[in-house]
Amino acid sequence: MTKIRVGIFFGGRSTEHEISIQSAKSIIKNLNRSTYQILLIGVDSDGRFFLGEESISKHMPLAAQMLNEVRLCSGDHEEFSEKLPDRLDENLGTSIDVAFPIIHGSGGEDGTIQGLLGAYKVPFVGTGVLGSAMGMDKDITKRILRDAGIPITNHRTYRRQEYECIDYEEITSTLGDIVFVKPASLGSSVGVSQAATKADFIQAINEAFLYDNKIIIEEFIQGREIECAVLGNEYPEASCTGEIVVKGCFYSYGAKYLNEYDVDLKIPAELSPEIAAKIRKTALKAFRVLCCEGMARVDFFLRGDHEVLLNEINTVPGFTEISMYPKLWEASGVQYGELLDTLIMLALSRHKRDNNLRMTKN
């Protein structure tokens, strides 16, 4: 049987570069080598694309590890036009059967890589351009969810040019004395701060603007953090629910990826059947409303015993050994390797479906 050639895109220019490497390592470890042939396609911190089996072995700049450079989007115009046509067709158009983008954050989760792959008709795992872009921008996500009647947290959105309009007293009178400040389009809690004083608030605002030109200020929710994984295309399914019990003040970057002992994961979450069903139903609704396909992890707050608030959606969730997305499906009866098989089959199925669409009038 001919093996399916899977191109794993990882790394990237975002602050989640190292997390992406960890996710890629876990995926490679769990892909069935009797079914798949793996091609590693790394993106370094400067946005250059590289190939190479040695690329994932160490934590150092990808440019120093990768072999057989494939420049897709960097260099001057002469170099670009000279190298792009044949190298791109060779390595993306014919050499892989399906792409598995596991680049977290900007440049990988925001529709950018999805647009590149789609332009060259390469099947790829996960949500397309529109859903990726909407899911990445928390401001846009919240607007669409609100219009769909899905409960969300109270919040304010500000762009960099509105910096002088950010009024601490006015905001805290509306959102409460404790708020969270976060970049609008980053994940993994990068640039996220909790602020309980005016000094902390100003520092949090400045920190968030280091990473994005648009920020979100949210109310502090005294409640439980619940997550649900979604899998599928036209007929998605929701996993069991899981709870994140954080030992620090919030689920920070360090708690997620650097020190597993800072957080307890309770899978399945200890919820009433009614609340668990409500969360799963809401996760599926959000998945559809935001035009997602393939996979997503949907994060909720549970305030009190009954109030479910959707926090955010992640269209390229972590796939590390301690990541919630694969753990939730494992607890739901889908093992890691089987999960990867399903995601790849969903990508190929969607590609076949979309290729049947008529591109011209005649």
N, C-alpha and C positions, 0 to 999 in steps of 0.2 A: 504494500500500500504506500502511495506517495505521501510523504510527510507534508503537513501544512507549515509553510514558512511564516513565522511570526516575527515581525519587527517590533522590538520593545523600545519605545522612545522614552528617555529618562534624563534627569538632570535639570537643565533649564536655567534661565537667568533670574528667576525669582528667589526670594529669601528662603524658599522651601526646597532648594536644590539638594541638600543632603538628605532630606526626608524622601525625596524622589528616588535617590540611589538606594536607600533602604527598602523602599517598596519594590523596586525593580529586582533587587536581590531575592526577596521573598517570592516574587512571581517566578523567577527563573528556577528557583529551588523546587517549586511545586508544579511546574509544567511537565507533562509526561513526554519524555524524550523519544519514546517510541511513536508518538503521534505528531510531535512538533519539532521543527528545526528552528533554532532561535538565532536571530540576527540582532545584535545590540546596536542601537543608534542613540548615541549620547549627544546632548547639547551642553556645551560648556557655559561658563558664566558670562562669556562675551557673545553668546548666541550662535556659535559655530557648531556645525554638525560633524560628528565623527563616528567611525565604525570601529569595532574591535572587541574581541572576546576578553581582553585583559582590562577593559574599561571599568569594570565594576568591582575590581578586586580590592581597591584601597580608597581611602578618603583623601584625595588630593585633587587639584584642578584637573578636569577631564582632558583639557588640552594636552597635558603631559602624559596622559595614559593612552589616548585613543590612537588607532592606526587608520590609514587610508581615509584621509580627510574628505568629507563630502560637503562642499560649501553650497548651501541652499540660499542663504540670505545675507551673506556678509562679504566684505571685500569691495574693491572699486568696481566700476561698471564693466571695465574690460575683462577683469578676472571673472566676474559674475557671468557675463554672457559667454565666455569661453568654456567655463566648467559646468554650467548648469544643465544644458539640454541632455547630453548623453549620460552624465553621471546620475542625474535625477531619474531618468527613465530606467537605467540599469538597476539602481538600488531601491527605488520605490515602485516603479511601474511594473517591473517583471520579477524582481528578485524576492519580493515578499507577497504572500497571499492576503495577509491581514496585518494591520498595525495595532499595537497596544500602547496608546499614549498614557504614560504614568507620570507625566510632568505636572506636579502640583503647582497651584498658584498661577500668577500672570504668565502668559506665553504658552501655557499648556492646558489650563482649566478654563480659559476665558473665550474659547472658540478659535484662537489663533492657529494652533497646530491642526485643529479639526478642519479649518478652512483650507489649509495647505494640502492636507490629505484628500479632502473632498475635491479640490480643483484638479487633482491628478487621478481621481477615481480609484483611490486606494481604500478598501474597506477598513474601518477602524472601530475599536471597542469604545463604547460610551456614547454620550450625548453629542448631538450635532452642534453646528455653529450657534444657532439661535438659543437653544436651551443652555449651552455652555456659557454664553455671554450673559444671559439673564441670571443664571444661577450664581455666577461669580460676583456680580455687582449686588451687594446686599441692599442698597437703596432700591434698585429696580425690582429685586426679588420681593421686597416688602410691599411695594406698590401693587404688584400683580397679585400677590397673595391676599392683600387687603381687599382688592376689587373682587376677588373670587370668594370672599366671605370667610377666609381662613384667619383665625385669630392670631395676631402677632404682638410683639412687645411695643410699648409706646417708645417713640424715638424722634430724633431730629436729624436732618441731613444738612451738612454744610460743605461748600466748595472752598478752595483755598482763597479765592477772591472775596469770600464772605467772612474772612477771619475776624475782622473788626466788628462784625455783627453778632459774634458769639457772646452772649450775655450770661454769665454764670448764675446770677441771682434769678433771672427769668427762667432759665432752663431748669434749675433745681426746684423752683417753685412749682413746676409742671411735672417733672420726671422724678423728683425726690432728691434727698440729700446725697445719696450714693448713686453714681452713674457709671456706666461702662463706655469707654471711648475706643473706637476701632477704625482702622482703614476700611473703606467701603469694599475694596476688591482684593483682599488678601485672605488667606486661610491659616490654619494651624496656630491661631491665636497670636500671630506675629503682629507687633505693634499695638496690641490690645492692653488697655490699662483700666484698673478700677480706681475711681476717684471719690474720696469722701470729704475732701477739703478744697478750697479754692486754689491753693498752691498745687495740690495734686492734679486738679482739673486742668490748669494751665499747662502743666508738664505733660499730661496725657494728650492734650490737644496737639502740642508741638511734636510729640512722639509719633502720633498717628499721621500727621502731615509729612513726616519723613518718608513714609511708604506710599502715600496716595495723595492725589489732589482732591479727593472727596472723602469725608469722614462721616461716621455714624455715631451719634450719642444716644445711648439707650438707658432706659430705666433699669435699676437693679431688681432682679426677680428673686425673692426669697422662696426658693422651691427646689425641686429635684430636676436633674438633667437626664433626660431620657432620649435614646436614639433608636432609630429604626432603619433598616436597610431595604432598598427596593431593587428589584431585578426584573428586567423584561423590556419588551418593545411595545407592541400594541396591547398586550394583556399582561401588564406588570404584576408582580406578586410582592408582598411585604413580608419581611422576616419577623421573628419574635422581637420583642423590645429588650433593650439593655439599659442599665442605669450606670452613670458615671458618678462615683462618690469621691470627691476631691478632698484631700487632706489639707491643701493650702487654701488660698482665698478664692481661686477659680482655676479652671482647666487650662493651664498655661501651656506654652510651647514645651517647656521643660517636663511638665507632667505627662504630656502626650508622647514625647519621643526620647527624652533623655533619662528619665528616672521613673520606671514603672511602679516603684514603691510609693510615689506621691499620689497615687490614685487607685481606687478599687473599681473593677468592672463587674457588675452584677448582671449576669446573663443566664436566664431571662430576668427581667426586672420584676420586683415584687409589686405587682399591680393587680387591681381587681380586674376580672375578665372584661368588664364594661369599659374601663379606662384603656386597657391594652388594645381592645378592638377599636376604640375611638382614635387612638394614636396611629394605629396601622391604617385605618381608613383615611385619616387626614394626610398621612405620608403619601399614599397612593394618589390622592386628589392633587396634592402639591406637585408630585412628579408629573402628572398629566398637564396641569395648568401651566407649568414652566417648560413644557415641550421637551421633557427629558426622555431619553431612551437608554437602554443598556443597563446602567447602574446609577445609583445615587444613595447617599446616606442623608437622612433627614433628622435634624436635631430639634428637640423640644424642651420646653420648661413645663413642669407640672406644679402649679401653684395651688396649695391646699390639697384637697382630695379630688377635685373635679375639673379645675380650670387648665385646659391644655393650650399652650401658646407655642407656635412654631418659631424657632429661633433662626435657623438658616438651613440651606441645602448644599450638599457638596457633591458635585458631579464627577470629580476624580478623587474619591476618598482614599485615605491611606491604606496601603496593603502590607504594612510591616507586620512582624510577628505579633505585635500587641495592638494592632489596629482593630477598631470596632467592626468595620464592614465585614471582613472575612469571619470574624468571631461570631457575629450575629447569625450569619448563614450557617456556620458550623453547628451552632446551637439549634438551628432550625432544620438540621438534617442534611445540609449540603456541605460536603467537605471542600477544603481549599482547592484541590485539583479539579474537582467536579465544577466548582464555581468558575474557575478559569475556562474550562471547556464550554460552559454555558455562555459566558460572555463572548467568547470567540465565535460561537455558532450564531449568537444574536447579531454580531457585527456582520457576518457573512450573509445572514438572512436579510437584514435591512438593506445591505448593498444591492442584493439581487432585486429586492422589492423596488428600490428607488431607480434602478437601472431600467425598469419596465415603464417608467414615466416617459411620455412623449416630450421631446425637447424642442421640436419645431411644429408648426401648424400642419404641415403636410407629411 
